Amino acid sequence: MDIPSLIIFLAIGAAAGWIAGQLTKGRGFGLFVNTLVGIVGAVLGGLLFEQLGIIAPGLIGTLVAAVIGAIVLLFVVRLIKRA
């Protein structure tokens, strides 16, 4: 992975984490946690979309998959915290 791709990957992760935080909690979690949640969410969203047979091409599709994955991740984390 070259430097520009890494920067785009991290930017999508940060944006996805921030959006997921806004949608689920009403605020973000800070730059580092937003990026971490977004990156894990992107992996989770990619796997979820693949299993459902959904194709999300391009930058917007990648961001949508990452946001959905991050929302699922935050939901699971909250379930675990309550238990």
C-alpha positions in Angstrom: 0.0 0.0 0.0 1.5 3.3 -1.0 1.3 6.5 1.0 -1.7 8.2 -0.8 -3.7 5.0 -0.5 -2.9 4.8 3.2 -4.0 8.4 3.7 -7.3 7.8 1.9 -7.8 4.6 3.9 -7.3 6.5 7.2 -9.5 9.4 6.1 -12.4 7.1 5.2 -11.9 5.3 8.5 -12.0 8.6 10.5 -15.0 9.9 8.5 -16.9 6.6 8.9 -16.2 6.5 12.7 -17.3 10.0 13.1 -20.5 9.5 11.1 -21.3 6.3 13.0 -20.7 8.1 16.3 -23.0 10.9 15.2 -25.8 8.5 14.2 -25.6 6.2 17.3 -24.5 8.4 20.1 -25.0 12.0 18.9 -21.3 12.9 19.0 -17.9 11.7 17.9 -15.4 9.8 20.0 -12.2 11.7 19.2 -9.9 11.4 16.2 -8.1 8.2 17.2 -11.1 6.3 18.3 -13.2 7.5 15.3 -10.4 6.3 13.0 -10.2 2.9 14.8 -13.9 2.4 14.8 -14.1 3.4 11.2 -11.3 1.0 10.1 -12.7 -1.9 12.0 -16.2 -0.9 10.7 -14.9 -0.9 7.1 -13.6 -4.4 7.4 -16.8 -5.5 9.1 -19.0 -3.7 6.6 -17.0 -5.2 3.7 -17.5 -8.7 5.0 -21.2 -8.0 5.7 -21.8 -6.6 2.2 -20.0 -9.5 0.7 -22.1 -12.0 2.5 -25.3 -10.2 1.5 -24.1 -9.9 -2.1 -24.2 -6.1 -2.1 -21.7 -4.3 -4.3 -20.6 -0.8 -3.1 -18.2 0.6 -5.7 -16.3 3.8 -5.5 -15.4 6.1 -2.6 -19.0 6.7 -1.6 -19.8 3.0 -1.6 -16.7 2.3 0.5 -17.7 5.0 3.0 -21.3 3.7 3.2 -20.1 0.2 3.9 -17.6 1.5 6.5 -20.3 3.5 8.2 -22.7 0.6 8.3 -20.0 -1.7 9.6 -19.0 0.9 12.3 -22.7 1.2 13.4 -22.9 -2.6 13.7 -19.6 -2.6 15.7 -20.8 0.1 18.1 -24.1 -1.8 18.6 -22.3 -5.0 19.5 -19.9 -3.1 21.8 -22.8 -1.6 23.6 -24.5 -5.0 24.0 -21.3 -6.4 25.5 -21.0 -3.5 27.9 -24.5 -3.9 29.2 -24.0 -7.6 29.8 
